[in-house]
């Protein structure tokens, strides 16, 4: 048993610190993980918007919610409404 351990230690030299690098494979894996997280977050926000719309429609057994309308303030009435063109 001890000879197996001794042979394993003798045949596997310790690499230098400069020889150990992640390389292009590690870089590609990191980029793939970042892209996957971005897609998961986008999907999550879409699902949250669907849940919010369903809640406002009363799908969950509650009364349908009316969208909140902001009351015009004194400052807002002084400014004419702007029209955005797309």
N, CA and C atoms as an extended XYZ file, in Angstrom:
258
Properties=species:S:1:pos:R:3:atomname:S:1:resname:S:1:resid:I:1 pbc="F F F"
N         0.834       -1.189        0.000 N   UNK     1
C         0.000        0.000        0.000 CA  UNK     1
C         0.877        1.251        0.000 C   UNK     1
N         1.890        1.240        0.822 N   UNK     2
C         2.752        2.415        0.883 CA  UNK     2
C         3.568        2.576       -0.396 C   UNK     2
N         3.841        1.484       -1.078 N   UNK     3
C         4.570        1.604       -2.339 CA  UNK     3
C         3.715        2.258       -3.423 C   UNK     3
N         2.412        2.014       -3.386 N   UNK     4
C         1.505        2.639       -4.358 CA  UNK     4
C         1.464        4.144       -4.134 C   UNK     4
N         1.395        4.554       -2.871 N   UNK     5
C         1.370        5.973       -2.540 CA  UNK     5
C         2.691        6.613       -2.930 C   UNK     5
N         3.796        5.940       -2.655 N   UNK     6
C         5.115        6.480       -2.992 CA  UNK     6
C         5.280        6.615       -4.495 C   UNK     6
N         4.798        5.633       -5.267 N   UNK     7
C         4.873        5.718       -6.722 CA  UNK     7
C         3.986        6.836       -7.274 C   UNK     7
N         2.827        7.008       -6.685 N   UNK     8
C         1.921        8.064       -7.131 CA  UNK     8
C         2.525        9.437       -6.876 C   UNK     8
N         3.155        9.605       -5.720 N   UNK     9
C         3.782       10.889       -5.403 CA  UNK     9
C         4.993       11.147       -6.288 C   UNK     9
N         5.722       10.104       -6.616 N   UNK    10
C         6.923       10.270       -7.437 CA  UNK    10
C         6.573       10.543       -8.895 C   UNK    10
N         5.471        9.997       -9.378 N   UNK    11
C         5.124       10.165      -10.787 CA  UNK    11
C         4.327       11.442      -11.059 C   UNK    11
N         3.818       12.098      -10.035 N   UNK    12
C         2.994       13.295      -10.210 CA  UNK    12
C         3.719       14.496       -9.612 C   UNK    12
N         4.607       15.118      -10.375 N   UNK    13
C         5.332       16.266       -9.808 CA  UNK    13
C         4.404       17.474       -9.651 C   UNK    13
N         4.736       18.293       -8.721 N   UNK    14
C         3.943       19.509       -8.474 CA  UNK    14
C         4.256       20.534       -9.561 C   UNK    14
N         3.226       21.074      -10.244 N   UNK    15
C         3.482       22.053      -11.296 CA  UNK    15
C         3.876       23.408      -10.717 C   UNK    15
N         4.589       24.191      -11.519 N   UNK    16
C         4.936       25.550      -11.119 CA  UNK    16
C         3.688       26.424      -11.133 C   UNK    16
N         3.736       27.519      -10.390 N   UNK    17
C         2.593       28.426      -10.355 CA  UNK    17
C         2.328       29.048      -11.726 C   UNK    17
N         3.355       29.233      -12.528 N   UNK    18
C         3.183       29.840      -13.843 CA  UNK    18
C         2.601       28.869      -14.871 C   UNK    18
N         2.625       27.584      -14.596 N   UNK    19
C         2.129       26.590      -15.538 CA  UNK    19
C         0.647       26.289      -15.372 C   UNK    19
N         0.023       26.749      -14.297 N   UNK    20
C        -1.380       26.454      -14.033 CA  UNK    20
C        -2.223       27.645      -14.485 C   UNK    20
N        -2.968       27.459      -15.574 N   UNK    21
C        -3.841       28.507      -16.088 CA  UNK    21
C        -5.169       27.878      -16.491 C   UNK    21
N        -6.205       28.687      -16.524 N   UNK    22
C        -7.523       28.189      -16.921 CA  UNK    22
C        -7.591       28.002      -18.432 C   UNK    22
N        -6.969       28.876      -19.183 N   UNK    23
C        -6.955       28.743      -20.639 CA  UNK    23
C        -8.242       29.206      -21.274 C   UNK    23
N        -8.358       28.907      -22.567 N   UNK    24
C        -9.519       29.343      -23.333 CA  UNK    24
C       -10.778       28.590      -22.946 C   UNK    24
N       -10.629       27.365      -22.494 N   UNK    25
C       -11.803       26.590      -22.089 CA  UNK    25
C       -12.451       27.235      -20.861 C   UNK    25
N       -11.642       27.637      -19.903 N   UNK    26
C       -12.182       28.312      -18.722 CA  UNK    26
C       -12.831       29.635      -19.068 C   UNK    26
N       -12.230       30.364      -19.999 N   UNK    27
C       -12.816       31.630      -20.445 CA  UNK    27
C       -14.162       31.389      -21.117 C   UNK    27
N       -14.243       30.372      -21.983 N   UNK    28
C       -15.499       30.059      -22.679 CA  UNK    28
C       -16.586       29.624      -21.696 C   UNK    28
N       -16.205       28.868      -20.678 N   UNK    29
C       -17.177       28.434      -19.676 CA  UNK    29
C       -17.710       29.635      -18.902 C   UNK    29
N       -16.846       30.570      -18.545 N   UNK    30
C       -17.303       31.760      -17.816 CA  UNK    30
C       -18.250       32.607      -18.663 C   UNK    30
N       -17.926       32.795      -19.935 N   UNK    31
C       -18.806       33.566      -20.830 CA  UNK    31
C       -20.155       32.867      -20.970 C   UNK    31
N       -20.138       31.542      -21.116 N   UNK    32
C       -21.389       30.789      -21.239 CA  UNK    32
C       -22.233       30.920      -19.974 C   UNK    32
N       -21.605       30.896      -18.811 N   UNK    33
C       -22.346       31.063      -17.558 CA  UNK    33
C       -22.949       32.456      -17.445 C   UNK    33
N       -22.217       33.467      -17.857 N   UNK    34
C       -22.737       34.833      -17.809 CA  UNK    34
C       -23.927       34.985      -18.742 C   UNK    34
N       -23.829       34.447      -19.953 N   UNK    35
C       -24.937       34.518      -20.910 CA  UNK    35
C       -26.156       33.769      -20.365 C   UNK    35
N       -25.946       32.615      -19.752 N   UNK    36
C       -27.056       31.845      -19.194 CA  UNK    36
C       -27.759       32.620      -18.081 C   UNK    36
N       -26.995       33.280      -17.230 N   UNK    37
C       -27.594       34.061      -16.140 CA  UNK    37
C       -28.411       35.219      -16.701 C   UNK    37
N       -27.932       35.869      -17.743 N   UNK    38
C       -28.676       36.975      -18.351 CA  UNK    38
C       -30.008       36.468      -18.905 C   UNK    38
N       -29.998       35.334      -19.603 N   UNK    39
C       -31.251       34.789      -20.141 CA  UNK    39
C       -32.201       34.370      -19.024 C   UNK    39
N       -31.681       33.807      -17.956 N   UNK    40
C       -32.536       33.408      -16.836 CA  UNK    40
C       -33.168       34.632      -16.179 C   UNK    40
N       -32.409       35.705      -16.003 N   UNK    41
C       -32.961       36.926      -15.396 CA  UNK    41
C       -34.026       37.557      -16.280 C   UNK    41
N       -33.803       37.557      -17.602 N   UNK    42
C       -34.828       38.095      -18.510 CA  UNK    42
C       -36.106       37.280      -18.436 C   UNK    42
N       -35.993       35.971      -18.400 N   UNK    43
C       -37.159       35.105      -18.301 CA  UNK    43
C       -37.888       35.327      -16.975 C   UNK    43
N       -37.129       35.496      -15.914 N   UNK    44
C       -37.718       35.719      -14.600 CA  UNK    44
C       -38.526       37.016      -14.565 C   UNK    44
N       -37.991       38.085      -15.146 N   UNK    45
C       -38.729       39.347      -15.139 CA  UNK    45
C       -39.993       39.254      -15.991 C   UNK    45
N       -39.938       38.509      -17.107 N   UNK    46
C       -41.136       38.312      -17.923 CA  UNK    46
C       -42.208       37.565      -17.133 C   UNK    46
N       -41.804       36.548      -16.398 N   UNK    47
C       -42.766       35.785      -15.619 CA  UNK    47
C       -43.374       36.640      -14.506 C   UNK    47
N       -42.566       37.492      -13.880 N   UNK    48
C       -43.099       38.378      -12.848 CA  UNK    48
C       -44.108       39.363      -13.421 C   UNK    48
N       -43.860       39.849      -14.637 N   UNK    49
C       -44.818       40.751      -15.277 CA  UNK    49
C       -46.122       40.033      -15.579 C   UNK    49
N       -46.046       38.755      -15.989 N   UNK    50
C       -47.257       37.981      -16.253 CA  UNK    50
C       -48.051       37.760      -14.968 C   UNK    50
N       -47.349       37.483      -13.864 N   UNK    51
C       -48.029       37.284      -12.590 CA  UNK    51
C       -48.702       38.567      -12.138 C   UNK    51
N       -48.034       39.698      -12.319 N   UNK    52
C       -48.619       40.982      -11.936 CA  UNK    52
C       -49.858       41.281      -12.771 C   UNK    52
N       -49.791       41.004      -14.074 N   UNK    53
C       -50.956       41.233      -14.935 CA  UNK    53
C       -52.104       40.307      -14.554 C   UNK    53
N       -51.806       39.071      -14.208 N   UNK    54
C       -52.853       38.135      -13.793 CA  UNK    54
C       -53.469       38.570      -12.473 C   UNK    54
N       -52.653       39.103      -11.575 N   UNK    55
C       -53.192       39.577      -10.291 CA  UNK    55
C       -54.121       40.758      -10.503 C   UNK    55
N       -53.729       41.658      -11.384 N   UNK    56
C       -54.584       42.814      -11.657 CA  UNK    56
C       -55.870       42.402      -12.359 C   UNK    56
N       -55.851       41.306      -13.116 N   UNK    57
C       -57.045       40.821      -13.794 CA  UNK    57
C       -57.943       40.022      -12.861 C   UNK    57
N       -57.468       39.680      -11.674 N   UNK    58
C       -58.277       38.953      -10.705 CA  UNK    58
C       -58.246       37.452      -10.906 C   UNK    58
N       -57.206       36.930      -11.496 N   UNK    59
C       -57.109       35.498      -11.769 CA  UNK    59
C       -56.969       34.694      -10.484 C   UNK    59
N       -56.379       35.242       -9.464 N   UNK    60
C       -56.077       34.510       -8.247 CA  UNK    60
C       -57.230       34.513       -7.250 C   UNK    60
N       -58.437       34.824       -7.682 N   UNK    61
C       -59.596       34.769       -6.811 CA  UNK    61
C       -59.850       36.048       -6.044 C   UNK    61
N       -59.109       37.072       -6.328 N   UNK    62
C       -59.311       38.357       -5.671 CA  UNK    62
C       -60.081       39.279       -6.610 C   UNK    62
N       -60.515       40.375       -6.070 N   UNK    63
C       -61.157       41.389       -6.902 CA  UNK    63
C       -60.136       41.964       -7.870 C   UNK    63
N       -60.507       42.208       -9.119 N   UNK    64
C       -59.560       42.840      -10.051 CA  UNK    64
C       -59.135       44.208       -9.541 C   UNK    64
N       -57.855       44.480       -9.618 N   UNK    65
C       -57.330       45.760       -9.159 CA  UNK    65
C       -57.445       46.785      -10.273 C   UNK    65
N       -57.801       47.978       -9.887 N   UNK    66
C       -57.817       49.086      -10.836 CA  UNK    66
C       -56.414       49.661      -10.908 C   UNK    66
N       -55.922       49.964      -12.106 N   UNK    67
C       -54.590       50.583      -12.184 CA  UNK    67
C       -54.589       51.920      -11.457 C   UNK    67
N       -53.537       52.156      -10.713 N   UNK    68
C       -53.433       53.403       -9.966 CA  UNK    68
C       -53.168       54.555      -10.909 C   UNK    68
N       -53.965       55.595      -10.771 N   UNK    69
C       -53.770       56.790      -11.586 CA  UNK    69
C       -53.199       57.870      -10.692 C   UNK    69
N       -52.195       58.531      -11.186 N   UNK    70
C       -51.597       59.592      -10.394 CA  UNK    70
C       -52.454       60.851      -10.522 C   UNK    70
N       -52.635       61.504       -9.403 N   UNK    71
C       -53.411       62.737       -9.405 CA  UNK    71
C       -52.537       63.869       -9.897 C   UNK    71
N       -53.053       64.712      -10.769 N   UNK    72
C       -52.232       65.832      -11.253 CA  UNK    72
C       -51.942       66.807      -10.118 C   UNK    72
N       -50.712       67.237      -10.043 N   UNK    73
C       -50.334       68.212       -9.028 CA  UNK    73
C       -50.348       69.604       -9.658 C   UNK    73
N       -50.121       70.617       -8.840 N   UNK    74
C       -50.133       71.995       -9.336 CA  UNK    74
C       -49.011       72.214      -10.333 C   UNK    74
N       -47.871       71.610      -10.119 N   UNK    75
C       -46.736       71.783      -11.009 CA  UNK    75
C       -46.980       71.101      -12.350 C   UNK    75
N       -47.638       69.978      -12.341 N   UNK    76
C       -47.859       69.232      -13.580 CA  UNK    76
C       -48.854       69.960      -14.480 C   UNK    76
N       -49.790       70.746      -13.902 N   UNK    77
C       -50.784       71.432      -14.723 CA  UNK    77
C       -50.168       72.634      -15.449 C   UNK    77
N       -49.043       73.159      -14.968 N   UNK    78
C       -48.397       74.280      -15.617 CA  UNK    78
C       -47.655       73.853      -16.886 C   UNK    78
N       -47.260       72.600      -16.957 N   UNK    79
C       -46.486       72.116      -18.083 CA  UNK    79
C       -47.412       71.446      -19.089 C   UNK    79
N       -47.391       71.878      -20.342 N   UNK    80
C       -48.268       71.230      -21.321 CA  UNK    80
C       -47.774       69.815      -21.600 C   UNK    80
N       -48.691       68.905      -21.922 N   UNK    81
C       -48.261       67.535      -22.188 CA  UNK    81
C       -47.417       67.468      -23.460 C   UNK    81
N       -46.403       66.640      -23.419 N   UNK    82
C       -45.538       66.474      -24.590 CA  UNK    82
C       -45.973       65.238      -25.348 C   UNK    82
N       -45.718       65.259      -26.612 N   UNK    83
C       -46.106       64.132      -27.459 CA  UNK    83
C       -44.836       63.489      -28.005 C   UNK    83
N       -44.694       62.193      -27.743 N   UNK    84
C       -43.522       61.467      -28.208 CA  UNK    84
C       -43.851       60.809      -29.537 C   UNK    84
N       -42.965       60.998      -30.502 N   UNK    85
C       -43.151       60.356      -31.791 CA  UNK    85
C       -42.155       59.226      -31.919 C   UNK    85
N       -42.642       58.069      -32.343 N   UNK    86
C       -41.773       56.903      -32.512 CA  UNK    86
C       -41.446       56.694      -33.955 C   UNK    86
